[in-house]
Structures are given as C-alpha cells and as structure tokens.
Amino acid sequence: MDFEISEKMKVILDMINEFVDKELIPLEQEFLHKEFKELLPVLREKREMVKQMELWAPNQPKGIGGMGLDLVEHGLVSEALGRTPIGHYVFNCQAPDAGNIEVLHKHGTDEQKEKYLVPLVNGDIRSCFSMTEVDMPGSNPIMLETTAVKDGSDYIINGHKWYTTSADGAEFAIVMAVTNPEASKYMQASMIIVPTKTEGFNLVRNIPVMGHEGSDYSSHGEILYQSCRVPQSNLLGPEGHGFVIAQERLGPGRIHHCMRWLGVCNRSFDLMCKRANERVITPDGKTLGTQQIIRAWIAESAAEIKAIRLMTLNAAWQIEKHGDKAARYDISFIKFVVANTVQKVIDRALQVHGGLGMTDDTIISYFYRHERAARIFDGADEVHKMSVAKKILRAHKEGGIRAALDI
Ligand SMILES: Cc1cc2nc3c(=O)[nH]c(=O)nc-3n(C[C@H](O)[C@H](O)[C@H](O)COP(=O)(O)OP(=O)(O)OC[C@H]3O[C@@H](n4cnc5c(N)ncnc54)[C@H](O)[C@@H]3O)c2cc1C
C-alpha cells in the first residue's frame, strides 16, 4: 500500500489547516459561550470564504457541487477539520447532512434531488436523520415502532423518535418507518422524506445532553410524529429498503467520524504537549513534561494516534478498493478502537491541564463532554465487538488462526 500523500492533497490540507487555525479556532470561545444559532451570521461568512477557496463539500461529487474527493482523501480532510468542533459544519461535510446527501444522490428521484439535494449541497438548508426511538433499542434498529401507513396517495406517519440530531432548524427529516410489517425483518422499514413544516411533525424539545440543550445544528431533537401526512412520492429509494440504504450510509459515515475523532485526538494532544512543556511545577523551573508519568502519557498517546490513523485509513482504502461489505469488519474494528482512543487522549489532555482542563477556557472539556457519545452512536462498542468476535470464532473454527486474523 502506498502511504504517500499526493501533491494535490498536500496543497488542499495546507489550505484547510491554515483556515482552521486562522479563521475557526479563534471562534471557539464564542462557540463555547454562545448558542449555536447566535453564531450563524459569522459561520455564514466563513462558509462563503470556503466556497471562494473551492474547498466546499469536499466529500461530494464534483457534478453536484462538491470537490469529488475519494474516501481516503476526505478522511485526511476530516482529520484536519476535526481539530475544531465547527470545522465540518463550515465546510459543509457535517453529519447528518453528509450522509443524507449521499442517500439523496444515490436514491433520490429527480424531483427529490431538485427540492432537497441541490439546496443541501449549496448549504442553503439543513436536514436530519430520524431513526432512533425513545422506547425501542437503537442497537437493534429492526425493532421500530414508528409506522407509515398508506392513505390514498399519502403516507401517515406515527412514532416517537429522539436523538434526531440537528432537527432544530432543519428543513426536512429522513424518517425511518415501518411500511411493510408483513415482510421479512430486514425489509419492513423505509426511508421517507418529511419536511419539518408538515403538520404532525412535532419537535418536543432539544434534549439536554451533558448539561446543554444546544440549538440549531448543535442539538439533538425529540420528535413526535402525530398523524404526519406526506405524499408517497416522498419515499426515498424502494419501499422496504430502509435498512439496506442505512447500511450503505453507515460504512463511509464511520470513516468520517473516525477521522474526525483523529482530529480531536491531534488537537487534544497538541494542547497536552504545549501544557507539559510550559507548566512550571517546581521553584527551580521544572515543567510537567519532565515528569515520567506525563512523558508516558505523551508517548502512549502518540503511539495510539499513529495506530488508529493507520487502521482508519486502511479501512477507508478497503472500502474504496473492495466496497463496504468486504470492509465491514475493518469498519467495526476502527469504530470501537478509535472511539475509545479518543476518550483516552482527551482524558489525559484534561488531566495534564489540571483545574484549567475542567473549565471552558480550553476546548478540551467540550471534547470530553461531547465525544463520550462516540462509544454509543453508529453502533455501540459492544455491538461491534459482538459482531467481530462472532465472525472471528467462526473463521477460527474453519481455518485456524490465519483465517481468524484475516476476517
Ligand atoms: C450524540 C448522539 C447523536 C445521535 N444522533 C442520532 C441521529 O442523528 N439519528 C438517529 O436516529 N439516532 C441518533 N443517535 C442515537 C444512537 O444511534 C443510539 O443511541 C444508539 O444506536 C444506541 O441505541 P440506544 O440509545 O437505544 O441504546 P440501547 O440499544 O438501549 O443500548 C444501550 C446499551 O446497551 C449495550 N448493548 C446494546 N446491545 C448490546 C448487545 N447486543 N450486547 C451487549 N451490549 C449491548 C450498549 O452498551 C448500549 O450502549 C444519536 C445518539 C447520540 C448519543
């Protein structure tokens, strides 16, 4: 495998890193102390700058207004943008819109593309993805209570969802609902586009998460769908194919998250090294960085960051080369390994900062609060571990150690 970063990508990454340092990191104190919606005017300006620099929507195809980067290239971009919590949003490659764009691009009708895909890629509107339910286990998503029942030329949707990230201020939701209860268990649900202005789409609240309700893009909605009527032409992809499409969306989505977490690791590690070098802890001028235990954390963090970077880029490369299905266990491996590493690195960075680490004077406490969710969404750690272990044991039984490690 060639690990060389192309000249084209070096230029792009230099431009992005400079932009993040000069334009976005200085905004973080405002981001930490104001509501997201108050930041929208300044974020709009930054988004315009990104468009002018032709770095907009890096992961989307050129034909629809993106940069057309492949998954490995976008992984590197995602790492650079992940150094700040507003990076992906400003470059219009943020979840859940990025995944929704992919689904609309692949499965949308011409009418759906014109109405939803075009303004989404332009950054004129936002969207959300509404699958997880309050009373059902998200870890086993085939257990859905939300239904979409046909009535004339419409669907009538009823259900109770939550963790519909970024629902506040979104133009539409892609809702997962049971349309074919008699079908086999993986073919019962469909994706349906529901404009948030539709009567019966009720945003109950932005759920308080780790002490913060958030607003607009930076929020997680609880939503009651109460006899919510939309035309059947809002069906996205074939009826009953909701899980098949969701699965397609998850592979690249996990690469994006993992590379974003690498960015979080890099930033936390950067702050940790700076503090270790600068914080004087003895009258004769010794710094924290002279202490063995801090040095061990620095060495361990550096090694772990290098390891997850290779694993994640390798998984992205596998997807590019052999497709999502062939790479599914690589994707599961990185999902739980990276999610745990990012927490270890943030925790060490926080500890090195002492009381300062607990404040919102640095970005570390924000990362500490928000990235805890890494081990829960897009498949909880345990679910990924169960799936790879099951496959490993089966492979071992059939082909011994080589087969087990080759899954
Ligand atoms: C910040 C954040 C953003 C999110 N954004 C979205 C979104 O935009 N749209 C959306 O639809 N959903 C979203 N979710 C929801 C997320 O997908 C679910 O929380 C996740 O799938 C887990 O489902 P659950 O919360 O119902 O937990 P459960 O399914 O109730 O599981 C609880 C815990 O049980 C354990 N567990 C589960 N199954 C097993 C098993 N087989 N073996 C061993 N242990 C197990 C795991 O530790 C798991 O964390 C988001 C969640 C968070 C935290």
Ligand as a Chemical Component Dictionary entry (heavy atoms), coordinates in Angstrom:
data_LIG
# 
_chem_comp.id                   LIG 
_chem_comp.type                 NON-POLYMER 
_chem_comp.pdbx_formal_charge   0 
_chem_comp.three_letter_code    LIG 
# 
loop_
_chem_comp_atom.comp_id 
_chem_comp_atom.atom_id 
_chem_comp_atom.alt_atom_id 
_chem_comp_atom.type_symbol 
_chem_comp_atom.charge 
_chem_comp_atom.model_Cartn_x 
_chem_comp_atom.model_Cartn_y 
_chem_comp_atom.model_Cartn_z 
_chem_comp_atom.pdbx_ordinal 
LIG C1  C1  C 0 -24.829 12.271 20.390 1  
LIG C2  C2  C 0 -25.741 11.296 19.722 2  
LIG C3  C3  C 0 -26.207 11.582 18.439 3  
LIG C4  C4  C 0 -27.101 10.730 17.809 4  
LIG N1  N1  N 0 -27.626 11.070 16.583 5  
LIG C5  C5  C 0 -28.590 10.295 16.031 6  
LIG C6  C6  C 0 -29.263 10.709 14.827 7  
LIG O1  O1  O 0 -28.937 11.749 14.223 8  
LIG N2  N2  N 0 -30.286 9.954  14.363 9  
LIG C7  C7  C 0 -30.683 8.807  14.985 10 
LIG O2  O2  O 0 -31.627 8.171  14.508 11 
LIG N3  N3  N 0 -30.073 8.387  16.135 12 
LIG C8  C8  C 0 -29.049 9.107  16.668 13 
LIG N4  N4  N 0 -28.457 8.712  17.849 14 
LIG C9  C9  C 0 -28.943 7.532  18.536 15 
LIG C10 C10 C 0 -27.968 6.364  18.515 16 
LIG O3  O3  O 0 -27.911 5.829  17.226 17 
LIG C11 C11 C 0 -28.430 5.354  19.581 18 
LIG O4  O4  O 0 -28.288 5.966  20.849 19 
LIG C12 C12 C 0 -27.649 4.056  19.505 20 
LIG O5  O5  O 0 -27.973 3.336  18.345 21 
LIG C13 C13 C 0 -27.902 3.168  20.734 22 
LIG O6  O6  O 0 -29.278 2.950  20.881 23 
LIG P1  P1  P 0 -29.978 3.206  22.304 24 
LIG O7  O7  O 0 -29.593 4.555  22.788 25 
LIG O8  O8  O 0 -31.412 2.918  22.136 26 
LIG O9  O9  O 0 -29.312 2.174  23.282 27 
LIG P2  P2  P 0 -29.697 0.574  23.539 28 
LIG O10 O10 O 0 -29.959 -0.048 22.234 29 
LIG O11 O11 O 0 -30.791 0.626  24.540 30 
LIG O12 O12 O 0 -28.387 0.070  24.143 31 
LIG C14 C14 C 0 -27.888 0.536  25.407 32 
LIG C15 C15 C 0 -26.520 -0.031 25.660 33 
LIG O13 O13 O 0 -26.618 -1.440 25.767 34 
LIG C16 C16 C 0 -25.460 -2.044 25.299 35 
LIG N5  N5  N 0 -25.843 -3.027 24.269 36 
LIG C17 C17 C 0 -26.761 -2.887 23.301 37 
LIG N6  N6  N 0 -26.850 -4.020 22.565 38 
LIG C18 C18 C 0 -25.974 -4.897 23.091 39 
LIG C19 C19 C 0 -25.576 -6.232 22.792 40 
LIG N7  N7  N 0 -26.110 -6.897 21.752 41 
LIG N8  N8  N 0 -24.646 -6.811 23.570 42 
LIG C20 C20 C 0 -24.078 -6.158 24.605 43 
LIG N9  N9  N 0 -24.406 -4.898 24.942 44 
LIG C21 C21 C 0 -25.339 -4.274 24.195 45 
LIG C22 C22 C 0 -24.553 -0.955 24.727 46 
LIG O14 O14 O 0 -23.598 -0.612 25.699 47 
LIG C23 C23 C 0 -25.507 0.205  24.549 48 
LIG O15 O15 O 0 -24.844 1.460  24.687 49 
LIG C24 C24 C 0 -27.511 9.536  18.472 50 
LIG C25 C25 C 0 -27.028 9.256  19.751 51 
LIG C26 C26 C 0 -26.152 10.096 20.382 52 
LIG C27 C27 C 0 -25.676 9.771  21.761 53 
# 
loop_
_chem_comp_bond.comp_id 
_chem_comp_bond.atom_id_1 
_chem_comp_bond.atom_id_2 
_chem_comp_bond.value_order 
_chem_comp_bond.pdbx_ordinal 
LIG C1  C2  SING 1  
LIG C2  C3  SING 2  
LIG C2  C26 DOUB 3  
LIG C3  C4  DOUB 4  
LIG C4  N1  SING 5  
LIG C4  C24 SING 6  
LIG N1  C5  DOUB 7  
LIG C5  C6  SING 8  
LIG C5  C8  SING 9  
LIG C6  O1  DOUB 10 
LIG C6  N2  SING 11 
LIG N2  C7  SING 12 
LIG C7  O2  DOUB 13 
LIG C7  N3  SING 14 
LIG N3  C8  DOUB 15 
LIG C8  N4  SING 16 
LIG N4  C9  SING 17 
LIG N4  C24 SING 18 
LIG C9  C10 SING 19 
LIG C10 O3  SING 20 
LIG C10 C11 SING 21 
LIG C11 O4  SING 22 
LIG C11 C12 SING 23 
LIG C12 O5  SING 24 
LIG C12 C13 SING 25 
LIG C13 O6  SING 26 
LIG O6  P1  SING 27 
LIG P1  O7  DOUB 28 
LIG P1  O8  SING 29 
LIG P1  O9  SING 30 
LIG O9  P2  SING 31 
LIG P2  O10 DOUB 32 
LIG P2  O11 SING 33 
LIG P2  O12 SING 34 
LIG O12 C14 SING 35 
LIG C14 C15 SING 36 
LIG C15 O13 SING 37 
LIG C15 C23 SING 38 
LIG O13 C16 SING 39 
LIG C16 N5  SING 40 
LIG C16 C22 SING 41 
LIG N5  C17 SING 42 
LIG N5  C21 SING 43 
LIG C17 N6  DOUB 44 
LIG N6  C18 SING 45 
LIG C18 C19 SING 46 
LIG C18 C21 DOUB 47 
LIG C19 N7  SING 48 
LIG C19 N8  DOUB 49 
LIG N8  C20 SING 50 
LIG C20 N9  DOUB 51 
LIG N9  C21 SING 52 
LIG C22 O14 SING 53 
LIG C22 C23 SING 54 
LIG C23 O15 SING 55 
LIG C24 C25 DOUB 56 
LIG C25 C26 SING 57 
LIG C26 C27 SING 58 
# 
